[in-house]
Amino acid sequence: MKQFAVLTLLVTLGVQALPDRSPYIVNGYPVAHQPYNAYVQYLNAVNAGYFGGGSIISNRHIITAAQNIYGFVRWDIGLGSNVYNQLSMLTTTMATFHPNFNTVTRANDIGIITLMNAISLTSTIAPISMPSLQEQYQLPLENEQGTIVGFGLTSSQSTARSDILIRSFQRVTAGVRCQQYYLITIPNHFCAEDTTEISNICNGDIGAGFATYSGNSPLLTGIASLITSNCASGTPSAYTRIVPYRQWIQQVTGV
């Protein structure tokens, strides 16, 4: 991912009607609320920052990308709605990034935001399941389809986030294709892409969860980590794989 400049706190926009297909999460679809989804705004010591995504994994913990934590001191978390202006906002100053996170290559790009107080779990705010500690397979599997949701930017050139949650469907690519674009380690990272509609994550979606399905329930198998400079180019995006970090997640969260 091309590193983008740190921006000041974004101004809230009014909700706008969207067509069936929109440029948010480039070429994604508006989607009903996903109870596990979290909007993550991160700020540094001078109150400057940016925003990304995350996933609820317990009543105290949001999992996201380490790059949304490293160098920042405050996190504003939005929960409970697919409409930005209707999110319930919480603030915390507690977060942990993986000790081996590399800011250049994005190796070990995973982190945990800890809420100041436990949240009440409801039909609109609920944790997503993760692979078990004993998982034998490097989920997600090659060619497996996953979904990503977020409030990310409209395009690589845009500075306006989406006011409505948008979803992209992507399939996991071969590791060799992933390494054509990113300096990553397989299997700790994987890539996924949409070769039909060319939908893709963009700036403002980093940290969002890549969810596959076990029966009818979503399973968190990846975290959005790397994008190319042009979100609409059709190149794959890279995700931190959950399975290699499952023990670390438990050590930090108890989950």
C-alpha positions, 0 to 999 in steps of 0.5 A: 500500500502506498502510505498516505498523508496523515489528515486532520479529523474528517467532517461528517457528511450528510447521508446521500442516496446511492445507486445499486452500484457505487464507487464506494469500496470501489464498485461495491454494493450498499449492504445491510448492517453487519453487527461485527463491523467497526468504524475506527478513527485513529488520532495522534498526540496533536489530534490528527489522524485518519480512519479505517475499519475493524471487527468486534471480537468480544465485548471489549476488543476490536481487531484491526490493522497494526498500522491503525494503531502504531503511532496513535494515541486515541481511537474513536470507534463507531458501532451498531449501524450501516449509516455513518451518522447513526453509529454509536461512538466510543473513545478509548486510549488503549491499543496493542499492535503486534510486537513484530509489526514492520511499518515498511513491509506491513509484516505482522499487520495486526492489532487489538483496540481495547475498549475502556468499558465492556459494551452491551452485545445486541442484535446490532453489536455482536462479535464475529467468530474467528478460527479455532486455536487448533485450526489446521488449515490456513484459512481462507483457502485459495479461491475461497470467496470472502466479503469485506465491508467499510466506509472507505473512500470513493476512489484513489483520488477522493477524500470523501468517505462513504456515508453508507456501509459498502460491501465487496466480494473477493476471491483468494488468489494464489500466493505467487500472484500476491507476491507480484505486488507486495513484499509479504510473507506467505501464509501470514498475508494472502491476497484477494480480488474481484475479477468480475466487477473489479470491486476493491477496498480503498483508503479508509477500509484498511483494518476491515475484516475479510469474512468467509462463511462457515454455514450461515455465520461469518468467520473472520479470516483476514484483515485488510492490510495493503492496497495499490495506489489505484484502488480501481486498477483491478489488482488484488489487495492483501490481507493479514491472515488470522490463523497464524496470529490466533495464539497471539490474539488469545494472549492479548484478549483472552478470546 
